[in-house]
Amino acid sequence: MTEKLEKQTKKLNNGLQINVVPMPGFNQVYGVAMANFGSVDTQTNKGTLPAGIAHFIEHKLFAKPNYDVSEKFAQYGANSNAYTSYTKTAYLFQTLDNPYDNLKILLDLIQNPYFTDKNVASERGIIDQEIQMYLDMPEWVLEQRILSKLYPNDPIAEDIAGSSDSLKQINRQNLLSTYQQNYRPDNMNLVLVGDVDFEKVENIVEKSNFHQVDTPLQKINRQFDPIGRGGFEKMDISQARSAYGIRIDTEMSGYNLVKEQFQLNMIMETLIGESSKNYQEMSNLGLIDDSFSYNVVAENNYCFIIISGSNNNPQKFQEYLRNHLTYDSLKEVLTDAKFNRIKRDAIGSYLFAQNAPEAIANQMAELYFYDVDYLELINMIDSIKKEDVLMIAEKFLKDNNSTYYNLLPNRK
């Protein structure tokens, strides 16, 4: 794509933000409605909600009297999906036909809950089966365990879907009250990308059943326990899997938090990216294989890095990372040329994503809650200086910010 993307935007009187990115002549239309509410949002002024309630709402909003929303999308030629993350819940469709009809279905999906004792009980069993399936997946188990060390006694250490016990506490009443508190226009935004007309989109949304909520939106400030010591457990696997976690207790939020995530990604790419000396050395030592990866997460109240993979010597894996993920190591290898290449790669990835409406829509919807304009993200990346990256590394790459967890083969 060579043309610069533009967007049309409006915040409605009820507080809902609408963003449309017109792509004339583009066959596919992608729409996403996102709520600033996810699995960690279980602390309220009235008490603690059951783990998994955000995910449960995501599932049950598709159920309506006498029909399922996914089937209705299919009738109008659209694929639909939804997902719950730590801090967000999103509902989306993509279609080649009938974009405005599918927009109406999307609005019906998020605006008209239908929770009954019967359909809640039925869904409880379905989600519990999903949870039991994940318990046999080492990648999933390892992620939950390392999060429980990075954030002890915090909702982020719970499975996004909850647990068998927490599902028993979810009922029609707390689903509805949680929905009403969080699925409100001033806590959501809507993005459409493709060959659509902004005025038509605006008129459809204005006529929908999304009313302003006058009660204040509750957001709880989090206090975290100290990072937990490393641990391990045995599992029926053929090879050990290890996770090394770094918690960044940042004061950044909004725009600055998103910028910090890019800086942290640059640090990781420099120190353990596939082209790094450390990556090659770990590979030669047999400490990593193709499963090795790192993930930088920066969301409301949370900022952390998880590095994981299969290996035959978890202790040496952790020792290597502890010794090489340091400010001094970064300062030694982050030359001007290396930094400029990594920054160019980040800009290139951003520009490449603009060929995909789904990437544009999801990123734009997510970044809205951080006061970041997705279409201006290139300027943020370009503004990052090598000195900024080194300063972040000096502040956060310290022993007391890290922990680990190992899954070991259950040899008989």
N, C-alpha and C positions, 0 to 999 in steps of 0.2 A: 504494500500500500504506500503510495507516494503523497497523497493529499493529507494535510494536517486535519486531525479530527477536531470537531467542535461539539459543544453541547448546548442544549436549551434547558433551562432550569427554572423552577418556581417553587416557592414554599407556600403551601395553601394555608388558609386561615386556621385550619384545624391543626397545623403544625407539621403536616406531612410534606417531605421534600420529594419533588419529582425531578428526575434527570433523564433527558432523552438525548442520545447520541445518534443523529441522523446519518445513515449510510445509504444514500440513494443508489438504487440498482443492485444492492447486496441482497441475495436471495433469502438469507436466514434472518429471523428476528429473535432476539433473546431478551427475556424479561426476568427480573429478580426483585422480589420484595424481601427486605431484610429487617429483622428486629434486633435492637441492641440488648439482647438477652440470650444468655447461654447457660451451659451446665454449671458454671461456678456461681451463678446468681441465686444461691439458696438462702442467703442471709437477708432477712427483712426486719423491719421495725417490730413486727408482730411475732417473730420467732424464726425457726429454721425450717425450710421446705425440704421435702424428701429429695435425695439425690436422684437425678434422672428425670425430674419433672419437666424440664425444658424439652428434652428429647421426646417425652411422652406426648406433650402438646403438639410437637411437630408431626408425630404420627397421626394423632387423632383429629387434627384439623382437616384431614382429607375425607373424613367420614361426615356425610351430611344425611338428612332424612331422605331415605329412598334412593340415594346414589352416592357413588364415590367420585371425588373430584378428579382423580387420575384418569378415570374412564371418560369423564366429560372432556378433559383435555384431548384425549385420543380421538374422540368424535370430531374434534375440530382440527385434527392433523398435527397436534403438538405432543412432544415428549415433555414430561414433567418430572421434577425431582425436588428433594428438600434435604437439608442437612443441619445438624446442630454442632457447633464448635464450643470451645470453652466460654466464649463471650458473645456469640452471635447465633441467630437462627435464620436460615434463608429458605425461600420458596421460589422455584424458578421454572420457566418453560422455554423451549426453543421450538420454532415452527417455521415452515415455509409458506404457510397459508393462514388466513384468518387471524392476523395479529390482534385485532381489536376485540374479537370475540374471546380470544384466549386471555387477553388482559382482564376482561370482565370475570372470567373464571378464576384468575389469580386473585382478584379482589374478593370474590366470594369465598375463596379458600381461606384467606387470612382474616376476614371480617365477621364470619358467621360460624362460631363454634357450635358443635352439636355433641355434647358430652352426656352420656347416659350411664347409669349403673351397669347396664348390660354390655355396652360397647367398651367401656373402660375395663371391665373384668376380662373380656375377650382379648383386648390389646395387652393386658398385663401378662398373660400367658405367652403371647407372641414375642414380646420384648425379652421375657425371661429366657426363652429358648435362644434368642440372639446372644444374650449375655453368657449363657453356658457354652455356646460355641466359641466365643472369644477367649474363654478361660483355657482352651486348648491351644491357643495361638501364642507362641513364645514372644513374638514381636509385640503383641498387645500387652501381655503380662509384664514384659520388661519396661515398657513405657509407663505403665501404672506404678510399678515399683520405684522407678527412678524419680517420678514426680512426687511420690510419697516421701522420698528422702529430701528432695529440693524444697517441698512445701508441706512439712508434717502437719497433720490434722487440718488440712485445708481442703475445700471442695474440689480443687483441681486434681487431687489425688484419687478422686472417685471416678469410676467409669462414667463417660458421658451418658450412657444408658441407665446408670444406677446399678443397683444390686437386687438380688432376690428379696432381701429384707426391705429395702427402700421402696420397691415396687408395691409392696403390700400397704404402704402408707399413702399411696397416691389414689385419690378418689375423685368423683365428679365434682365435689365442692371445691377442693383445693386446686384442681385443674382450672376451673372457671375463674376463681378469684385471682390465680396467678396469671392467667390469660388477660383478664381485665386490667391488671396492674401494668403489664408489660407490652401487650399488643395494642398500643395506642399510637395515633398518628405522629405525635411528637417524639416517639421513641423508635420510629421506623423510617425507612426511605424506599423509594421505588425507582428502578432504573430500567429503561428500555433502550436497546441498541439495534439498529437496523433501519430498513426503509419504512419508517413510520412518521406520521404527521403529529407534531407536538400539540397542536390545538385539539385534535381528536382525542389524544391521550388525556389531556387535561380535562376535557369535557366528561369523558367516561369516569375519571376518578372523582371529579366534583359531584357527579350524580350518584356515586356509590354510598354505601352505608357506613362511612368512616367518620365518626363524630369526634369532636374535640373533647378531651377529658380535662376537667378543671382541677382535680386533685393533684398535688405535687408528685412528681416522679421520684421514687425512693432509690437512692444509690448509696450503698454502704461502703465506707472507707475500710480497707482491709489492713489488719495487723498480722504479720507472719511470725511464726515460731522460728527459732534458729534452724539452720540446715542440719539434717540428720546424718549420722555416720553411715558409711557404706554397709552393704549387706549382700547376702546371697541366699539362694534356695535351689533345691534340686528339682528337675523336671524331666519328663520323658522326651529328651532330645538327644541327637547324636553328637552335637558339638556345642560347646559353651557359647553363650551370647553375653555380651557385656555392654553396659551403658555408662557413660561418663557425663555427669550433668554439671552445668555452671549456672548459678542463680545470680542475676543482676538486679540488685535492689536499687533501681533507678528512681530518680525524682521526676523524670521526664513524662510528659503526657502529650496527647494530641500530635501535632505536627512534629515536635521534637522527638517523640517516641518512635514515630515511623522513620525519621532520619537516623535515629540511633540503631534501628534494626538493620538498615542498609550498612551502617558502619561496622556493626558486629558481623554481618555476612562477609564484608571485605576482610575482616580480621581472620575469620575461619577459612576463607578461600585462600588467603595468603599462607596460613600456617599448615593447613591440612587438606587443601583442595587437591584435585588429582594431578595438577602440574607442580605441586610443591615438593621440595626435597624430603620433607617429613613423610608425606604420603608414600613416596617411593621407598624410603627407608623402612617404614612400617611394613610395606608389602614384601620387601626383601627379607625381613626378619620373620615373616610368617605371622605377624600380629593382626593383619587385616586381610579380607578378601573382597569380592565384589559386593558383599552385603554392607560394607562400611558406608556410613553416611552421617551427616550432621544436619541439624535443623535448628534454626534460630526463630524463636517465638517472641513477639512483642505485642501484647494485647493489654486491654484495660487492667491496670494493677500488676500485671505479670510480665516478666522478661527473663527468658532463660534459653540455654543452649543444651541440646541433647546430642551426644555423639555415640554412635552404637554400631555394633556389627558382630559377626561370628568370629571366634578365634580359639586358639588352642592354649592360650596362656593369658587369662584375664588379668592376673597381677601385673605382668610385664606390659600389657596393653595400657592399664591405668597409669603405671609408673611413667611410661613413655609420654603419654598425654600431659601428665602433671609436670614433667620436666621440660616439655617443649611448648606448651600453651602459656607462654610468659611474655611480658612486655619486652624483656631483653631479646628474646628470640625474634619477636616481630620487628623490633627496631633494626636488627641485624639484616633481615631479609627484605624488608619493605623499602626497596629502592624507588626512586621517582618513576622509573620505567615500569616497574612491577605495579605500582599503585595506579598509574595511568591506564595500564592494560586492564586491570580489574575494574576500574571505573567504566572504561569503554564497554567491557562485557556486560556490566549491569545496565548501561544505557541500551545496548543492543538487545538484551532480553526484554526490556520494556517496549522497545519499538516493535520487536517481533510479535509480542502479544497483541499488538493492535490490529493484527490480521484476524483475530478471533473474537467475535462479539461476546462470547461467554466470559472470556478473560477480562474484557473491558468492563462488562456489567458487574461481575462479582467484585473486582477490585474497586470500582467506583462506589459501589454500595458499601463495602467495608470501610473504605477510607473516609467516607462522609462522616462517620462517627469520630474521626480523629481530626476533623477540620482540614482535610487534605484533598485537594482537587486532583483526581487521577490524571487528568490531561496535563497538569503542570508538574507531574512527578519527575519528569526529565530534568527540570530546573533544580529540584531538590537534590537529585543524584549528582548533577554537575557541580553543585555548590560545595560538595564534600571535599575537604582538603586532607592531605596526608597527615598533617598535624592533628586534625580532628580524630582520625582513626587511632593514632598513637596515644592520644590523651585518653580515649575511651579504654584502650588496652591497659594503660598504666593504672587506671582506676579500678578495673574489674577483673583482670586476669591475676587472681591471687588464690593461694591454697585454700583459704577459709571460705571461698565462694563455691567450692566444688564438692562433689560427692560421687558415689558410684553404686552400681548394683550389678550382680552377676547371676545368670541362670546357668547352672552346672548340670551336665548329664547325670541322670539317675542310674548309675551303673549297678548291675545286679551280680 
